[in-house]
Amino acid sequence: MQEIRSLQEWQQALTVESIVIGYFSHDKCSVCKVLLPKVEQLMSNNYPKAKLLYCNIEQSPELAAQQSVFTAPTIVIFVEEKEYVRFSRNIGLVPLGDSISRPYSMLFSD
């Protein structure tokens, strides 16, 4: 997982990677702290070619605002630089995995 702190870093990652999962949270969010390791494990076990990016919305409020993130946790999935799906607050790992699975299988069919 890569921590992103600027809009420029974010844009660069979107242009380089085919699938980007943006994880937006902050240090005071207890749900975020529990969910993040589970999302990291889901990504590494099932979607290793997708890029997981982390943004602390308190340290990078301009990036959060640019992505219309107003609550934590928020996970935004981008496919080919376009927002594909967004999850906020109550995030289930199965729906998250299902949302990544289809574009992932189309882009990275081995």
C-alpha positions in Angstrom: 0.0 0.0 0.0 1.2 3.4 -0.9 0.4 6.6 1.1 -0.7 9.5 -1.1 -0.3 13.1 0.2 -0.8 15.3 -2.8 -3.2 15.6 -5.8 -0.2 15.3 -8.1 0.8 11.9 -6.6 -2.8 10.8 -6.9 -3.1 11.8 -10.6 0.2 10.1 -11.4 -0.9 6.8 -9.8 -4.2 6.9 -11.8 -2.4 7.4 -15.1 0.1 4.6 -14.4 -2.1 1.9 -12.9 -5.0 0.2 -14.6 -7.0 -0.4 -11.3 -6.5 1.9 -8.3 -8.3 1.4 -5.0 -8.2 4.6 -2.9 -8.7 4.1 0.8 -9.6 7.4 2.5 -9.6 7.5 6.3 -8.1 9.4 9.3 -6.3 8.5 12.6 -9.4 9.0 14.8 -11.5 6.5 12.9 -11.6 3.2 14.8 -13.5 1.4 12.0 -10.8 2.5 9.5 -8.1 1.0 11.6 -9.9 -2.4 11.7 -10.9 -2.4 8.1 -7.6 -1.4 6.5 -5.6 -4.6 7.2 -8.6 -6.6 5.9 -8.7 -4.6 2.7 -4.9 -5.0 2.3 -5.2 -8.8 2.8 -8.1 -9.0 0.3 -6.0 -7.0 -2.3 -2.8 -9.0 -1.8 -4.5 -12.4 -1.9 -6.9 -11.8 -4.7 -6.0 -8.7 -6.7 -2.2 -8.3 -6.6 -2.0 -6.2 -9.8 -4.4 -3.6 -8.5 -2.8 -0.6 -6.7 -4.0 0.2 -3.2 -3.5 3.9 -2.2 -4.0 5.3 1.2 -5.0 8.9 1.9 -5.3 10.4 5.4 -8.1 12.9 4.9 -6.9 15.1 7.8 -3.4 15.4 6.4 -4.6 15.8 2.8 -7.9 17.6 2.9 -7.5 19.0 -0.6 -7.2 15.5 -2.1 -10.2 14.3 -0.1 -12.2 17.3 -1.3 -11.2 16.9 -4.9 -12.4 13.2 -4.7 -15.6 14.3 -2.9 -14.7 12.3 0.2 -16.6 13.6 3.2 -16.7 10.6 5.6 -14.4 7.9 6.7 -13.8 5.2 5.7 -14.4 5.7 2.0 -13.1 3.4 -0.7 -13.1 4.5 -4.3 -12.3 2.1 -7.1 -10.9 3.6 -10.3 -10.6 1.6 -13.5 -8.6 3.1 -16.4 -8.6 6.5 -14.6 -12.4 6.6 -14.2 -14.3 6.2 -11.0 -16.0 2.7 -11.1 -17.6 2.4 -7.7 -17.5 4.0 -4.3 -18.1 2.6 -0.8 -18.5 4.8 2.4 -19.0 4.1 6.1 -20.4 0.6 6.2 -18.1 -1.4 3.9 -18.4 -5.2 3.4 -15.4 -7.1 2.1 -17.5 -9.4 -0.1 -19.2 -6.6 -2.0 -15.9 -4.8 -2.3 -14.2 -7.9 -3.7 -17.1 -8.5 -6.1 -16.8 -4.9 -7.4 -13.1 -5.4 -8.1 -13.4 -8.9 -9.6 -15.1 -8.1 -12.9 -12.8 -5.3 -14.2 -9.8 -7.1 -12.7 -10.5 -10.3 -14.6 -11.1 -8.3 -17.8 -7.8 -6.4 -17.6 -5.6 -9.1 -16.2 -6.8 -12.3 -17.7 -3.8 -14.6 -17.4 
